[in-house]
Amino acid sequence: MRNIGKVSRLWLREIEVYNLNDLKACGAIAAYHMIKSIHPNATLNLLWALEGAILDIDWREIPESRKHELSKQLIP
């Protein structure tokens, strides 16, 4: 998966996300929440990486407006 490094891949496996289809079904926000509950040190860069993987773009190309939308979804 694009943007997903070794550590992130291990974290995704811990929440039973094994491939891009699994990630798309779960969604970036839900996957981030599940990982963050296990690994509190996970940063927003993980969320951008997950969203970039779903969109098949480099995480640095995610528009700031989309990052803002995602950030707002994290607030309960």
C-alpha positions as CSV (number, residue, x, y, z in Angstrom):
1,M,0.0,0.0,0.0
2,R,1.2,3.4,-0.9
3,N,2.5,5.6,2.1
4,I,2.4,2.6,4.5
5,G,5.8,1.8,6.0
6,K,6.9,-1.2,8.0
7,V,5.6,0.0,11.4
8,S,2.3,1.2,10.0
9,R,1.8,-2.1,8.3
10,L,2.3,-4.0,11.5
11,W,-0.1,-1.7,13.3
12,L,-2.7,-2.3,10.5
13,R,-2.3,-6.0,10.9
14,E,-3.1,-5.6,14.7
15,I,-6.5,-4.3,13.7
16,E,-6.9,-6.9,11.0
17,V,-6.4,-4.7,8.1
18,Y,-4.2,-6.6,5.7
19,N,-4.6,-4.9,2.3
20,L,-6.0,-1.9,0.5
21,N,-9.5,-3.3,0.2
22,D,-9.6,-3.9,4.0
23,L,-8.4,-0.3,4.6
24,K,-11.0,1.1,2.2
25,A,-13.7,-0.9,3.9
26,C,-12.6,0.3,7.3
27,G,-11.9,3.9,6.4
28,A,-9.0,6.1,7.4
29,I,-10.7,7.6,10.4
30,A,-11.8,4.3,11.9
31,A,-8.4,2.6,11.3
32,Y,-6.7,5.6,12.8
33,H,-8.9,5.5,15.9
34,M,-8.3,1.8,16.4
35,I,-4.5,2.1,16.0
36,K,-4.4,5.2,18.2
37,S,-6.2,3.2,21.0
38,I,-3.5,0.6,20.9
39,H,-0.5,2.9,20.1
40,P,-1.2,6.3,21.7
41,N,2.1,7.6,20.2
42,A,0.6,7.4,16.6
43,T,0.5,10.9,15.1
44,L,-1.7,12.6,12.5
45,N,0.9,11.6,9.9
46,L,-0.5,8.1,10.2
47,L,-4.0,9.4,9.4
48,W,-2.6,11.3,6.3
49,A,-0.8,8.1,5.2
50,L,-4.0,6.0,5.5
51,E,-6.0,8.6,3.6
52,G,-3.3,8.8,1.0
53,A,-3.2,5.0,0.6
54,I,-7.0,5.0,0.1
55,L,-6.8,7.8,-2.5
56,D,-3.6,6.3,-4.1
57,I,-1.7,9.6,-3.7
58,D,1.3,10.6,-1.7
59,W,0.2,11.8,1.7
60,R,1.9,15.1,1.2
61,E,-0.5,15.8,-1.8
62,I,-3.6,15.6,0.4
63,P,-5.1,19.1,0.2
64,E,-5.1,21.1,3.5
65,S,-8.9,21.3,3.2
66,R,-9.2,17.5,3.3
67,K,-6.8,17.3,6.2
68,H,-8.9,19.8,8.0
69,E,-12.1,17.7,7.3
70,L,-10.4,14.6,8.6
71,S,-9.1,16.4,11.7
72,K,-12.6,17.6,12.5
73,Q,-13.9,14.0,12.3
74,L,-11.5,13.1,15.1
75,I,-13.1,15.4,17.6
76,P,-15.9,13.5,19.4
